[in-house]
Amino acid sequence: MTIAVFDSGMGGLTVLHALQDRLPSRDYVYLGDTARLPYGTKSTDTVHQYARRAAAFLMPFSPSALVIACNTASAAALDLLKEEFSALPVFGVIGPGARAAASGDGHILILATESTVASGAYPEAIRAIHPGASVTQIPCPLFVALAEAGWTDGPETEAVIRRTLLEGGISLPFSGTVLLGCTHFPVLRAAIQNVCGPDAVLVDSAQSLADDVCGRLAEDRGSGKIRFFVTDNPDRFFSIAPRFIGREIASEDTELCRI
Amino acid sequence: MTIAVFDSGMGGLTVLHALQDRLPSRDYVYLGDTARLPYGTKSTDTVHQYARRAAAFLMPFSPSALVIACNTASAAALDLLKEEFSALPVFGVIGPGARAAASGDGHILILATESTVASGAYPEAIRAIHPGASVTQIPCPLFVALAEAGWTDGPETEAVIRRTLLEGGISLPFSGTVLLGCTHFPVLRAAIQNVCGPDAVLVDSAQSLADDVCGRLAEDRGSGKIRFFVTDNPDRFFSIAPRFIGREIASEDTELCRI
């Protein structure tokens, strides 16, 4: 009863972490496409191709569900993968994140990668729930680099966040809902909250997705084991992963693969 | 008499710009591997594979020289490509950059990507010229994102540069030579100079490489035409390119290709 999770790299570990919190006895297989990261600056066609390869790689593990942890890949390729792999439930982060955002009050601010913003997937999903919702999206090209560099707080990080929001037309402090629409962004949560002020309510698509998966799949008595695969540079994966999953990842649990 | 130039994306346009300044009548073909960028976080094996594919793509244009504009690819794959494509001169940015840095006085500070730093290519090339040279390398994972976002100046950019240098153990102001060891970094030149102070001498491997190519290849009476190829997302290429090449790139000069 393995749950297969894929991501462009390490950001999806925040989703895996949220899943494990709720379904700790499940087995997991996680694929990080570190040879091609980031997806957030790539075109829809290219993300389609990468997502398809990632999903095909995971099928031999006979997963009982496939989770697209990456927001960019969810925005671009969820429908495609649902169609191609119709024998199992396929989850993406956009729907659950949009539901969490739409349940809040006031203006909704979506922070995401360039590609996720360009896709328009979040505003569309939010307006399908609340047609009159007031939504602003801001591409945050520096946030992934901040998260991967481990600059999760400090004045420089807050300065970058502040400038990004101001250039996106947001007045600070911000009161309303802030959707963290990229798996890297939860590690910047405290800094984003500081910049937005105490009246901003931050929601995290990783948590919403995990709630969603948990509602569809029961816990079972598996071993709780996780196998990690990366398409490149396992050493970089090991060094950065703890920021996203909150613990060390053992090198014997991780294999380099080509997809 | 075409000169073939390849890069992981748009940073190499700074090299193309420097080449065109010196050899304006040459024809150029430029390949930006935007489907796989950045190279700076990828492993040596993966960069080998990408560089080989990029070079193979360019061979049908019968170039009279091949220029590896990307520092990461030059550090990882110059020897490999020289061997595989021994019929034509193959240029990388490491040697010329190291010569420019070694000709200065005082301590040498190398700012580069994670992969270029990990390769040790710059310190090795500098110490081959000046065995006793005092060299510090600092990986600058946020600088590429700053350059691509167009945040070439301002307090946030200087704050990021300052923190990067301080975390790398550099005392500010810095007096000595600063090698801009990534093709993205020349667009941050003014901000880096401000942070380092007036006694820092910035050298740019793009300029040194162009001098080197110019010394080996004569000007000819070509049309001065450039053809651009990108492996993904031409729209993003058009929007970011002017920062690196100082002018607009026409969409009719650019083709999407698969390598």
Contacts between the chains, C-beta under 8 A, distances in Angstrom:
chain1	res1	chain2	res2	distance
A	34	B	41	7.9
A	34	B	42	7.8
A	35	B	36	7.7
A	35	B	42	6.5
A	35	B	46	5.3
A	36	B	35	7.7
A	36	B	36	6.3
A	37	B	41	7.4
A	41	B	34	7.9
A	41	B	37	7.3
A	41	B	148	8.0
A	41	B	233	6.9
A	41	B	236	6.3
A	42	B	34	7.8
A	42	B	35	6.5
A	42	B	232	5.5
A	42	B	233	6.1
A	43	B	232	5.2
A	43	B	233	4.4
A	45	B	232	7.9
A	46	B	35	5.3
A	46	B	232	4.7
A	46	B	233	7.3
A	114	B	236	7.4
A	141	B	145	5.6
A	141	B	148	6.5
A	141	B	149	4.8
A	142	B	142	6.8
A	142	B	145	4.7
A	142	B	146	6.9
A	142	B	149	6.0
A	142	B	151	7.5
A	144	B	145	7.5
A	145	B	141	5.6
A	145	B	142	4.7
A	145	B	144	7.5
A	145	B	145	4.2
A	146	B	142	6.9
A	148	B	41	8.0
A	148	B	141	6.5
A	149	B	141	4.8
A	149	B	142	6.0
A	151	B	142	7.5
A	151	B	163	7.6
A	154	B	163	7.3
A	155	B	159	6.8
A	156	B	156	7.5
A	156	B	159	4.4
A	156	B	160	5.4
A	156	B	162	7.8
A	156	B	163	4.8
A	159	B	155	6.8
A	159	B	156	4.4
A	159	B	159	5.2
A	160	B	156	5.4
A	160	B	160	6.8
A	162	B	156	7.8
A	163	B	151	7.6
A	163	B	154	7.4
A	163	B	156	4.8
A	232	B	42	5.5
A	232	B	43	5.2
A	232	B	45	7.9
A	232	B	46	4.7
A	233	B	41	6.9
A	233	B	42	6.1
A	233	B	43	4.4
A	233	B	46	7.2
A	236	B	41	6.3
A	236	B	114	7.4
